[in-house]
Amino acid sequence: MIHTGKWSPPDKRASGGKGANRKREPSSITRAIIATFWEYTERTKVSGMWLLRRNRTYGVSRFIWSSVLLQLLLLSIYLTLLLWLKFYSYPILNTISNDLSITDVAFPGVTICSPKVVNSERVDRYVKTLKIPKEYDIAEVAAGFEFLNAFTDQSFEPPSHESFKATDAVLRLNNVTTWEAAMAVSPGCSDYVKRCFWGHTEFQCNQSHEYLSFIPTTAYLGPCCSFNYNPRNASFVPFSANIFGMDGGLTFVGAEGSERNLNTGLIVLVHHPMDYVTESAASVTITARSESFVEVSPTVQSSSAEVLELSERKRDCLISDDLRLRNYRQAACLLACQTEAIVQKCGCHPYLLPIVGNKFKECNLNDTFCYSANYDNFKSVRCDQCLPNCYDVTYSTLSYKTDLNQHQFSVSRYYSPELLNNDSFVLRVYLAKQVVPVIRKVTVMSWIGLLSDLGGIFNLCLGLSMISVVEFFYYCTYRFYINYQLQKVQLPRKAWH
């Protein structure tokens, strides 16, 4: 009798077939990786890989050799990272040479200032030229000029009186700016400079000349007198000297002060002829009855074309093209940054700073309280965007002087006791050498040098060359793909059999 019912598959465990003990076959990817590896070891020319071929080494020897190759690979990767960090983080090296003539470098700007900004005798004469209404006392107006010291004196303490209000009102009534008033009550070029010489040729000190002339300027010390520096002329181009040594350069006979309360000494500042004079300029103090020698040594900083191709932050300098300016100067950038901080705090810009357009009003005497209260903050403003110039010239000085009272002699052939009074002095500013040192920024290594060093590292550790790298990627990509396709085709056949 035949019993009808559902068919049930046989129990594999009871059947005792081969399927119960068959191991799980590796995937196509795993088999392709293994096949590609054995193929690579058989055909590659890389040193050491032949010892990993099939049936070449076994057990401990294969393990040791595999460990050696792995350690050498890790060493090459470590050295590669060190080389890359050196290339990326420290890409610039400074080199020094003495191959630039002084004719290729601008003669420095020379600025003479008095530490005493307001002269009382000049104030008394100046107020007499102003139209003063009857409601203002002339003595009160004169006393208000003392507040000009707030712009230059770090330790300035405002007087108890409020005469600045009367002085401000009178200046506005006469349509006189703070800059014009400061120039009128401060010592000027006519007080400092009497006879001027360039080399052995005398010239008029206050003449209207493009180069050989002293003009009134301002610096961080207030009103000053400058040579080869003209901040109010946008098209000004400084000149270069073709002479050097003590007999060359600028020589002038001056007076410490023609008035009784000017005898406080003078400060000579040597600076870049395109930069506003700040506290960073080299300074020399000169006194009456002395002959001072200021030996100037320029130093040029430049950058190679490879350095200029780096990013601004990596090369740590800027050129005019980076900011699309006609002439970028770090000093001008810092000054603009400082001026902006002053305007934000006090709403005006001091008379002694260069004018930045007409959008900011000039500080009057009433604004001195805000300026003096924040003086230290203004001087310490951080301007990280103002990077150094990629091409620049700095000027260092070495000074010494002789006492004319003791020796009654000068190296200048223009000296005579009759031309010098008790306030007179002789100052000589000249270039020290005929050549100028150049500090040139160059790249530590180029991309070609980096590839060469990388090749040396991998050749040292693993005996690799560029063709070996290409071969490695060939097996990792194309040959792996071919083997993977073969394994996909063979795996169903093996399962069928």
Order of alpha helices (4+ residues) and beta strands (2+ residues): alpha-alpha-alpha-beta-beta-alpha-alpha-alpha-alpha-alpha-beta-beta-beta-beta-beta-beta-beta-beta-alpha-alpha-alpha-alpha-alpha-alpha-beta-alpha-beta-beta-alpha-alpha-alpha
